[in-house]
Amino acid sequence: MESRFDRKRRVAGLRLGAALAAVATAAAVGVAIPVFQASAAAGSATGFATGNGGTTGGAGGQTVRATTGTAIHAALCSRASSSTPITIQVEGTINHGNTTKVSGDSCNTAAGVIELKQISNVTIIGVGSGAVFDQLGIHIRESSNIIIQNVTIRNVKKSGSPTSNGGDAIGMESGVRNVWADHLTLEASGGESEGFDGLFDMKDDTQYVTLSYSTLRNSGRGGLIGSSESDRSNGFVTFHHNLYENIDSRTPLLRGGIAHMYNNHYVNLHESGINSRAGARAKVDNNYFEDSKDVLGTFYTDEAGYWQVGGNIFDNVTWSSPGSDNNPAGPNPQSNTTVSIPYSYGLDGASCVPAIVRQTAGANKGLQVSNGNCTPQTPTATPTVTPTVTPTITPPPTGTNLSIGAGSDGSSKASGTSYGNVRDGDASTYWSPAGSTGDISIKWGSATTVSRVVIREPSGSAGGIGSWQLVNAGNGAVLKSGSGAGTITFTPTSLSKITFRITGSTGAPRVAEFETYAA
């Protein structure tokens, strides 16, 4: 539960104030920092996310495409283990209607939220025409080595309808390590009274996180590091080249941790900005603060926090008077601690920060970054954006194709296709769902034992089928999950109906033959 001082009402207007330059003087408060590896190349994780072994996400693993939340969950559940690397390329709108729970040994998912729980080595990246998580948050819990890149997450609510993720666009908690969030657009449509909470929250032992080249806007709360004055196990967080716009407070709120903020543009912060409190230490370099109030200090508590400032520009920033529960850093911000940063980084001059952030921050900006001299450039090592189709190829099954002479049905089919085309032995005919996902089933009049399925795509359509589940339609049990067409083997199962459920695809998926075999 937050302090009553956090529940400040929205301030509609801002007073005019003079522009002030930062004075960087150091006090004698020391900070212990772990040893880090050298700064990564462009297109790779930066900042504190390079510590603790680094953040590589799903590098080296399979790449799959997903157009629904269910498909994202199915991709996680299809892995050999909860730590098998995977890159999930997302395109389209992910919402409550297409995000259901998927079960499996390598995942722990839930409906109504993208759940990255008790897993590791995962990249989620928006591709193609873009990925929008609409009223649906991403929850990272007890997980490590996660990359989220090039997606929009909007209007996630904790009250009203629908709700998701406690109202956080991205929420991290419970022993989370190494997260790189990059080129994101995180936005709400109001504050707590409108049902929204934070855009980027970390609590309960979350460490080694970087938020870069992202836009956070139109929210009561930008984000927090630590959920209460006693939650001080979080930290080592970097924020760089982000735009915070039309935010009431928490850009971020930092309790007891260490954070580095550089080359960010803060504009129209209505109540407060970087709120360092409860022993927290913030290094604040070459940022541009504009048309805002109380952009740095300790606010709404008497438990002090600390900051080291240098090279910032304060353009039309107003400052409140100090009080028992407020200690603004201005109107003449000076350092009251020193913070050693263990990784290398380049600083753009603060005067050009609004321009470079405008060109690079947010989703669908081509993943452009600054070259260190206020000029955007394409990363030299961008994540893979071409899906790889890696079905397991095994020798053709022997025995009788049990689908010949059986029945078939499914979900809505595309015009000109038929359910029967998947069991006619003719690979030139096919069934296709009305959309990018759907079900096709083979059924028998009595129980039949099946242990192998072959899914064939028609000539010229290979690679259209993305993630899938094979389901015992009698009891709903998932027999197998994976991605791509090919041969699927599983424990021999007696059933009267078996369903091939396509949960993700590239373009219009097509099934030419749904073959079933006893062995």
MILUM-696076 format. One line per 10 residues: number of its first residue (from 1); for each residue y, x, z of C-alpha. Coordinates in Angstrom, 2 decimals, decimal comma. Layout:
BEGIN
NUM = Y:X:Z | ... $
This chain:
BEGIN
1 = 0,00:0,00:0,00 | 3,39:1,39:-0,97 | 6,31:1,82:1,41 | 8,87:-0,94:1,45 | 11,37:1,58:0,15 | 9,40:1,79:-3,13 | 9,98:-1,86:-3,88 | 13,53:-1,48:-5,06 | 15,03:-4,14:-7,27 | 15,96:-3,33:-10,86 $
11 = 19,49:-2,01:-11,31 | 21,02:-3,58:-14,38 | 23,89:-1,19:-15,05 | 24,68:2,49:-14,62 | 27,93:4,00:-13,34 | 29,72:6,57:-15,47 | 29,34:10,14:-14,20 | 30,30:13,63:-15,28 | 27,80:15,90:-17,02 | 26,59:18,68:-14,73 $
21 = 24,71:21,91:-15,45 | 21,82:22,96:-13,24 | 22,10:26,00:-11,02 | 18,77:27,78:-10,56 | 18,58:29,59:-7,23 | 15,34:30,17:-5,37 | 14,50:29,65:-1,73 | 11,72:31,33:0,16 | 8,99:28,70:0,05 | 5,82:30,24:-1,49 $
31 = 3,21:28,37:-3,55 | -0,41:29,42:-4,02 | -1,68:28,87:-7,57 | -5,18:29,50:-8,96 | -5,75:32,00:-11,77 | -5,56:30,46:-15,25 | -6,62:31,43:-18,72 | -4,01:32,26:-21,35 | -2,12:29,48:-23,07 | -4,18:27,75:-25,74 $
41 = -3,20:27,60:-29,42 | -1,30:24,68:-30,91 | -3,58:21,70:-31,27 | -5,41:22,53:-28,05 | -4,76:21,64:-24,44 | -1,67:23,13:-22,81 | -0,28:23,47:-19,31 | -2,36:22,95:-16,20 | -5,14:21,34:-18,28 | -6,02:24,86:-19,44 $
51 = -7,01:25,81:-15,88 | -10,30:25,32:-14,10 | -12,30:26,33:-17,18 | -10,08:24,51:-19,69 | -10,10:21,08:-21,34 | -12,00:20,76:-24,62 | -13,16:17,14:-24,50 | -15,94:16,36:-26,96 | -15,63:19,58:-28,98 | -18,97:20,67:-30,41 $
61 = -20,53:17,23:-30,13 | -21,12:14,29:-32,42 | -18,17:12,38:-33,91 | -18,39:8,58:-34,19 | -16,01:5,83:-35,26 | -15,21:2,75:-33,15 | -13,12:-0,33:-33,91 | -13,83:-2,27:-30,69 | -13,91:-1,53:-27,00 | -17,59:-2,41:-26,95 $
71 = -18,17:0,23:-29,63 | -16,41:2,83:-27,49 | -18,68:1,98:-24,58 | -21,73:1,97:-26,84 | -20,85:5,45:-28,12 | -20,67:6,73:-24,54 | -23,97:5,07:-23,70 | -25,73:6,43:-26,79 | -25,44:10,05:-25,66 | -28,44:11,99:-24,45 $
81 = -26,74:12,47:-21,08 | -23,47:11,69:-19,33 | -22,23:15,20:-20,20 | -23,27:15,38:-23,87 | -20,04:16,11:-25,83 | -18,75:13,33:-28,06 | -15,58:12,58:-30,02 | -14,84:8,88:-30,49 | -12,40:8,10:-33,29 | -10,70:4,76:-32,71 $
91 = -8,94:2,58:-35,26 | -7,59:-0,94:-34,86 | -6,76:-3,10:-31,85 | -8,89:-2,81:-28,72 | -8,55:-5,84:-26,44 | -10,37:-8,00:-23,90 | -12,06:-10,02:-26,62 | -13,88:-7,02:-28,06 | -14,49:-4,95:-24,92 | -17,69:-5,74:-23,05 $
101 = -19,88:-3,83:-20,64 | -22,60:-1,68:-22,18 | -25,42:-0,28:-20,08 | -27,22:3,03:-20,37 | -28,27:6,15:-18,53 | -25,31:8,16:-19,85 | -22,52:5,72:-19,01 | -21,11:3,37:-16,36 | -18,88:0,86:-18,13 | -17,21:-2,46:-17,36 $
111 = -15,77:-5,34:-19,35 | -12,02:-5,65:-19,74 | -11,27:-1,93:-19,37 | -12,22:1,28:-21,15 | -14,27:2,87:-18,41 | -14,71:6,65:-18,37 | -16,66:6,80:-15,14 | -19,00:9,53:-13,89 | -19,01:11,26:-17,28 | -17,64:14,41:-18,92 $
121 = -16,86:16,09:-22,26 | -15,29:13,15:-24,11 | -12,45:12,91:-26,65 | -10,90:9,56:-27,61 | -8,54:9,92:-30,56 | -6,71:7,38:-32,70 | -7,22:7,80:-36,46 | -6,40:6,06:-39,73 | -3,87:3,27:-39,37 | -3,74:3,84:-35,60 $
131 = -5,35:2,66:-32,38 | -3,76:0,13:-30,01 | -5,21:-0,76:-26,62 | -3,59:-4,16:-26,12 | -3,40:-5,35:-22,47 | -6,36:-3,07:-21,83 | -6,17:0,09:-19,72 | -8,18:3,31:-19,67 | -9,77:4,09:-16,30 | -10,96:7,66:-15,60 $
141 = -13,00:7,97:-12,42 | -15,24:10,76:-11,12 | -15,04:12,41:-14,54 | -13,99:15,72:-16,10 | -13,01:17,35:-19,39 | -11,45:14,31:-21,02 | -9,00:14,23:-23,96 | -7,08:11,08:-24,93 | -4,94:11,53:-28,01 | -2,86:9,59:-30,54 $
151 = -3,28:6,07:-29,14 | -0,95:3,30:-27,95 | -1,67:1,50:-24,67 | 0,56:-1,48:-23,95 | 1,17:-4,32:-21,51 | -1,63:-3,65:-19,03 | -1,29:-6,07:-16,09 | -2,46:-6,16:-12,50 | -1,43:-9,79:-12,03 | -1,22:-12,73:-14,41 $
161 = -3,64:-12,92:-17,30 | -5,43:-10,98:-18,56 | -5,62:-8,16:-16,01 | -7,03:-4,67:-16,50 | -7,26:-1,34:-14,69 | -5,10:-2,39:-11,73 | -2,13:-2,69:-14,05 | -2,13:1,00:-15,09 | -2,08:2,04:-18,74 | -4,03:5,17:-17,76 $
171 = -5,38:5,50:-14,22 | -7,25:8,50:-12,81 | -8,94:8,66:-9,41 | -11,81:10,03:-7,32 | -12,42:13,67:-8,12 | -11,07:13,72:-11,69 | -10,71:17,19:-13,25 | -9,21:18,45:-16,51 | -7,58:15,68:-18,52 | -5,34:16,28:-21,52 $
181 = -3,34:13,20:-22,57 | -1,41:13,93:-25,76 | 0,69:12,09:-28,32 | 0,37:8,74:-26,56 | 2,61:5,70:-26,47 | 2,39:4,04:-23,06 | 4,52:0,94:-22,59 | 4,93:-2,20:-20,55 | 7,28:-5,18:-20,70 | 8,75:-5,10:-17,22 $
191 = 8,02:-4,16:-13,65 | 5,84:-5,29:-10,76 | 7,34:-8,79:-10,67 | 6,22:-9,22:-14,28 | 2,68:-8,14:-13,39 | 2,76:-4,47:-14,46 | 2,15:-1,29:-12,46 | 2,14:2,39:-13,51 | 1,87:3,91:-16,95 | 0,19:7,19:-15,92 $
201 = -1,26:7,30:-12,39 | -3,31:9,96:-10,59 | -4,78:9,64:-7,09 | -7,64:10,54:-4,77 | -8,23:14,18:-5,75 | -7,14:14,33:-9,40 | -6,28:17,83:-10,64 | -5,62:19,93:-13,76 | -3,92:17,35:-15,95 | -1,41:17,67:-18,80 $
211 = 0,64:14,86:-20,36 | 2,31:16,11:-23,55 | 4,25:14,74:-26,52 | 4,05:11,17:-25,26 | 6,40:8,20:-24,97 | 6,55:6,15:-21,75 | 8,91:3,19:-21,77 | 9,93:-0,30:-20,64 | 8,23:-0,17:-17,25 | 9,13:-0,44:-13,60 $
221 = 6,99:2,61:-12,83 | 6,39:5,67:-14,96 | 3,55:7,05:-12,88 | 2,48:8,66:-9,64 | 0,55:11,63:-8,31 | -0,85:10,48:-4,97 | -1,16:6,84:-3,89 | 0,28:7,29:-0,37 | 1,96:9,91:1,82 | -1,49:10,94:3,06 $
231 = -3,03:11,25:-0,43 | -2,06:14,89:-1,01 | -5,20:16,20:-2,73 | -3,79:15,76:-6,22 | -1,77:18,15:-8,33 | -1,60:20,91:-10,89 | -0,08:18,55:-13,44 | 2,10:19,47:-16,43 | 4,50:17,12:-18,21 | 6,13:18,49:-21,36 $
241 = 7,88:17,12:-24,45 | 7,63:13,54:-23,25 | 10,14:10,70:-23,59 | 10,71:8,53:-20,51 | 12,87:5,59:-21,58 | 14,02:2,44:-19,78 | 12,03:3,13:-16,60 | 13,01:2,03:-13,09 | 11,41:4,91:-11,15 | 8,48:7,36:-10,79 $
251 = 8,88:9,81:-13,67 | 6,75:10,74:-11,78 | 6,44:10,16:-8,04 | 4,79:13,31:-6,67 | 3,16:13,51:-3,25 | 1,87:16,77:-1,86 | 0,96:18,34:-5,20 | 2,36:20,83:-7,66 | 3,81:19,70:-10,98 | 5,63:21,34:-13,87 $
261 = 8,09:19,32:-15,95 | 9,65:21,00:-18,98 | 11,35:19,93:-22,21 | 11,18:16,21:-21,40 | 13,86:13,68:-22,33 | 14,68:11,15:-19,61 | 16,98:8,31:-20,66 | 17,93:5,08:-18,88 | 16,17:5,70:-15,57 | 17,55:2,84:-13,49 $
271 = 16,68:3,69:-9,87 | 15,21:7,19:-9,60 | 13,38:9,76:-11,67 | 11,32:12,75:-10,51 | 10,58:11,83:-6,90 | 9,17:14,88:-5,12 | 8,15:13,97:-1,58 | 5,59:14,51:1,18 | 5,53:18,28:0,69 | 5,23:18,18:-3,11 $
281 = 6,71:20,95:-5,25 | 8,07:20,44:-8,74 | 9,24:23,03:-11,25 | 11,80:21,37:-13,50 | 12,74:23,41:-16,60 | 14,97:22,72:-19,61 | 14,84:18,93:-19,48 | 17,53:16,56:-20,76 | 18,51:13,74:-18,37 | 20,73:11,08:-19,91 $
291 = 22,42:7,81:-18,85 | 20,40:7,66:-15,65 | 20,58:7,52:-11,85 | 19,11:9,86:-9,20 | 16,93:11,72:-11,69 | 15,60:14,24:-9,16 | 15,15:14,32:-5,38 | 13,22:12,78:-2,51 | 13,58:9,00:-2,40 | 12,40:6,07:-0,23 $
301 = 10,88:8,34:2,46 | 11,91:10,82:5,13 | 9,02:13,15:4,21 | 10,70:15,85:2,16 | 9,58:17,26:-1,16 | 10,85:20,34:-2,99 | 11,96:21,48:-6,44 | 12,88:24,51:-8,49 | 15,34:23,78:-11,27 | 16,58:25,74:-14,25 $
311 = 18,15:25,13:-17,63 | 18,38:21,33:-17,37 | 21,16:19,19:-18,81 | 22,48:16,20:-16,84 | 24,36:13,95:-19,25 | 26,03:10,91:-17,68 | 23,84:11,01:-14,57 | 24,98:9,26:-11,37 | 23,86:10,22:-7,87 | 23,61:8,16:-4,70 $
321 = 24,76:9,41:-1,31 | 22,21:11,17:0,91 | 20,64:9,10:3,68 | 17,71:9,10:6,08 | 15,34:7,98:3,32 | 17,08:9,48:0,30 | 17,82:13,09:-0,58 | 19,09:13,25:-4,18 | 19,17:16,73:-5,70 | 22,60:16,13:-7,23 $
331 = 25,43:16,03:-7,98 | 24,94:19,81:-8,10 | 21,14:20,29:-8,34 | 19,88:23,54:-6,90 | 16,43:24,89:-6,09 | 14,97:24,59:-2,61 | 11,61:26,26:-3,37 | 9,94:28,57:-5,87 | 6,91:27,55:-7,91 | 4,83:30,13:-9,77 $
341 = 3,36:28,84:-13,04 | 0,06:30,58:-13,91 | -0,02:29,82:-17,64 | 2,26:31,02:-20,43 | 4,58:28,55:-22,13 | 7,62:28,56:-24,40 | 10,79:26,63:-23,65 | 12,92:24,80:-26,18 | 16,58:24,85:-25,28 | 17,53:21,74:-23,32 $
351 = 20,28:20,80:-25,77 | 17,80:20,12:-28,57 | 15,21:18,34:-26,41 | 16,29:14,78:-27,43 | 15,90:15,66:-31,11 | 12,55:17,46:-30,89 | 11,06:14,85:-28,56 | 12,21:12,03:-30,85 | 10,40:13,67:-33,76 | 7,16:14,54:-31,99 $
361 = 6,51:12,31:-28,96 | 4,26:9,27:-29,20 | 1,30:8,03:-31,20 | 1,24:8,17:-35,00 | 3,64:11,12:-35,26 | 1,14:13,26:-37,13 | 0,29:15,16:-33,91 | 3,34:17,32:-34,56 | 4,47:19,75:-31,87 | 7,48:22,00:-31,32 $
371 = 7,36:25,55:-32,66 | 9,32:26,71:-29,59 | 12,59:26,71:-31,51 | 13,22:22,98:-31,63 | 11,49:22,48:-34,99 | 8,41:20,25:-35,41 | 5,28:21,74:-36,89 | 1,73:20,60:-37,55 | -0,73:22,05:-35,03 | -2,74:25,00:-36,30 $
381 = -5,96:23,66:-34,77 | -6,03:19,88:-34,87 | -8,94:17,76:-33,63 | -11,53:16,77:-36,21 | -10,48:13,51:-37,90 | -13,33:13,09:-40,37 | -16,31:11,25:-38,91 | -19,61:13,04:-39,10 | -22,70:10,98:-39,75 | -25,58:12,52:-37,84 $
391 = -28,53:10,12:-37,71 | -31,86:11,65:-36,83 | -33,93:11,93:-39,99 | -37,66:11,53:-39,38 | -40,54:11,11:-41,82 | -40,92:7,57:-43,23 | -42,99:5,37:-40,95 | -46,54:4,54:-41,86 | -48,10:1,12:-41,57 | -46,96:-2,36:-42,47 $
401 = -43,29:-3,31:-42,54 | -43,42:-6,29:-40,17 | -40,09:-7,63:-41,49 | -41,69:-8,65:-44,79 | -42,55:-12,33:-44,41 | -40,70:-12,68:-41,08 | -37,57:-14,71:-40,47 | -34,00:-13,49:-40,03 | -30,62:-14,67:-38,79 | -27,42:-13,18:-37,42 $
411 = -23,71:-13,52:-36,88 | -21,24:-14,59:-39,56 | -22,02:-12,92:-42,87 | -19,70:-11,68:-45,56 | -19,35:-13,75:-48,71 | -22,15:-13,20:-51,20 | -24,63:-11,73:-48,73 | -27,72:-13,16:-47,06 | -29,70:-12,59:-43,86 | -32,85:-12,57:-45,97 $
421 = -31,64:-9,57:-47,96 | -32,58:-7,24:-45,09 | -36,30:-8,21:-45,23 | -36,95:-8,56:-48,95 | -37,97:-4,96:-49,67 | -35,12:-4,65:-52,17 | -32,61:-1,89:-51,22 | -30,09:-3,11:-53,80 | -29,39:-6,33:-51,89 | -27,83:-6,37:-48,45 $
431 = -26,32:-8,27:-45,53 | -22,81:-7,47:-44,32 | -20,97:-9,04:-41,34 | -17,79:-11,02:-41,88 | -15,87:-8,31:-39,98 | -16,42:-4,72:-38,95 | -19,03:-5,64:-36,31 | -21,87:-8,14:-36,15 | -25,56:-8,90:-35,49 | -28,57:-9,12:-37,80 $
441 = -31,99:-10,11:-36,44 | -35,64:-10,17:-37,47 | -37,78:-12,87:-35,81 | -41,41:-13,97:-35,67 | -43,17:-17,17:-34,63 | -45,11:-15,35:-31,89 | -44,77:-12,18:-29,85 | -45,00:-9,03:-31,96 | -45,19:-5,42:-30,78 | -42,55:-3,17:-32,32 $
451 = -41,88:0,51:-31,61 | -39,96:1,71:-34,65 | -37,10:0,36:-36,75 | -35,65:1,73:-39,98 | -32,12:0,72:-40,98 | -31,30:1,43:-44,61 | -27,88:1,21:-46,25 | -27,48:0,39:-49,95 | -26,70:3,15:-52,41 | -23,01:4,09:-52,31 $
461 = -22,46:2,68:-48,80 | -23,92:5,47:-46,67 | -21,92:6,17:-43,53 | -20,49:2,67:-43,17 | -22,54:1,87:-40,08 | -21,04:3,45:-36,98 | -22,19:2,78:-33,42 | -24,97:0,25:-32,77 | -27,36:-1,23:-30,25 | -30,94:-2,37:-30,81 $
471 = -31,52:-5,39:-28,57 | -34,54:-7,43:-27,46 | -33,03:-10,83:-28,28 | -35,39:-12,57:-25,88 | -34,00:-11,01:-22,72 | -30,90:-9,12:-23,90 | -32,32:-5,69:-23,00 | -30,90:-2,79:-24,99 | -33,87:-0,93:-26,47 | -31,82:1,90:-27,98 $
481 = -28,23:2,70:-28,89 | -26,73:5,25:-31,23 | -24,75:5,62:-34,45 | -25,50:5,74:-38,18 | -28,38:4,35:-40,22 | -31,86:5,85:-40,12 | -35,08:5,71:-38,13 | -35,02:4,44:-34,54 | -37,98:4,89:-32,21 | -38,42:3,38:-28,76 $
491 = -41,07:2,39:-26,26 | -43,48:-0,16:-27,80 | -42,13:-3,60:-26,91 | -43,61:-7,07:-27,33 | -40,93:-9,50:-28,53 | -40,35:-12,40:-30,87 | -36,86:-11,44:-32,06 | -35,11:-8,08:-32,39 | -31,39:-7,66:-33,10 | -29,52:-4,77:-34,70 $
501 = -25,97:-5,05:-33,31 | -23,25:-3,11:-35,12 | -20,49:-2,29:-32,61 | -18,45:0,14:-34,72 | -18,08:0,90:-38,41 | -16,11:2,57:-41,16 | -14,98:-0,08:-43,61 | -17,46:-2,89:-44,26 | -20,93:-1,99:-42,88 | -23,91:-3,01:-45,00 $
511 = -27,60:-3,27:-44,11 | -29,91:-3,21:-47,13 | -33,18:-3,21:-45,17 | -34,04:-3,85:-41,51 | -37,63:-2,60:-41,40 | -39,83:-3,00:-38,30 | -43,10:-1,25:-37,51 | -45,73:-1,43:-34,80 | -46,12:2,37:-34,58 $
